[in-house]
Amino acid sequence: MRANILMIKNNIESECIVMVNNKKNSKKIGIIVTIAIVLVLAIIGVVLYFVLRPKETMVGEVKKVEVREQCPIDFSSYQAINPEVYAYIEVPGTDISYPILQSGTDDLYYAYHTIEGNDGLPGAIYTEGMNSKDFHDANTIVYGHNMRNGSMFQQLHRFEDEEFFNSNDTFYIYTPEHKYTYKIFASCCTSDDHPLYKYDFTTGPGVLQYVAYLQSINDSYSHYRNDVSINSDTKLCTLLTCMPSGMDDKRYVVVGCLTEIYDYAAK
């Protein structure tokens, strides 16, 4: 009898040892599986980061960034109203957020016609035929009226305030394919001479001559940012509007240099 009891006891102890060992092995396997899953997820994360991250290159002093997102501006809606809409402008710190048009027949058409084609003010934001629509010119001039109700380009005059100028240094222009970022380096009260006629922007010196003129202006309306590097290859964009009544021979400009181009994913 005693021998049977001892045999049963030994069998129970053996089974307990096996169960403990099985639990230990299962725990080890669980840890290994967890580590493997974490490693796989980490590898997938790294691969996705390098595949999906924006691809950046430098073209001269301009950063080009390829992104997978699409342009946030609904150009199809604007072009349904007027097919001559080709770009869009936003100036942070102001309410300036408008489509840009260019007439195929009359450079001044949108000075006196709205995007809907209605005759009269406030007109529209526009460029002239001397400028291409790809913003690759040495200096693209964008025009808008100085409306008393604060619309169009009236709020460019906020840059007359030095504190505002110092706090706001960027504006953006969108096309269906790209987003152009401009660093504002000058806001000035200029003569009413047409910059594209006064300066030869087909050659490098034209850019430098124009910038030197802006730097030479010294009045309470005008400010200049000296930490921006400008050379003969710099691409400029000049936002131009009128001065208040009584200063009809003057214009107000906010000028930026192209620093970054976003290439949007095709729709």
VENPE-V533181 format. One record per backbone hydrogen bond with DSSP energy under -0.5 kcal/mol. NH is the residue of the N-H (numbers start at 1). CO is the residue of the C=O. Records with the same first field share a line. If there is no record, write none. Layout:
NH->CO / CO
This chain:
5->1
6->2
7->3
8->4
9->5
10->6
11->7
12->8
13->9
14->10
15->11
16->12
17->13
18->14
19->15
20->16
21->17
22->18
23->19
24->20
25->21
26->22
27->23
28->24
29->25
30->26
31->27
32->28
33->29
34->30
35->31
36->32
37->33
38->34
39->35
40->36
41->37
42->38
43->39
44->40
45->41
46->42
47->43
48->44
49->45
50->46
51->47
52->48
53->49
55->66
56->54
57->64
59->62
60->58
62->59
63->61 / 259
64->57
65->261
66->55
67->65 / 263
75->73
77->74
78->74
79->75
80->76
81->77 / 78
82->78
85->82
86->100
87->100
88->174
89->98
90->172
91->96
92->90
94->91
97->95
98->89
100->87
101->125
102->84
109->106
111->108
112->108 / 109
114->118
117->114
120->112
123->120
124->110
125->99
126->143
127->101
131->128
140->236
141->139
142->140 / 238
143->126
144->240
147->145 / 151
150->147
153->145
154->151
156->153
157->154
158->155
159->156
160->157
161->158
162->160
165->161
166->162
167->163
168->164 / 165
171->182
172->90
173->180
174->88
175->178
179->262
180->173
181->179 / 260
182->171 / 180
183->257
184->169 / 182
185->255
186->255
187->223
188->253
190->188 / 251
192->249
195->193
197->194
198->194
199->195
201->199
203->200
206->200 / 203
207->203 / 204
208->204
209->205
210->206
211->207
212->208
213->209
214->210
215->211
216->212
217->213 / 214
222->219
223->187
225->185
226->224
228->225
229->227
234->231
236->138 / 234
237->256
238->140
239->237 / 254
240->142 / 238
241->252
243->250
247->244
250->247
251->190
252->241
253->188
254->239
255->186
256->237
257->183
258->235
259->181
260->181
261->63
262->179
263->65 / 261
264->177 / 262
265->69
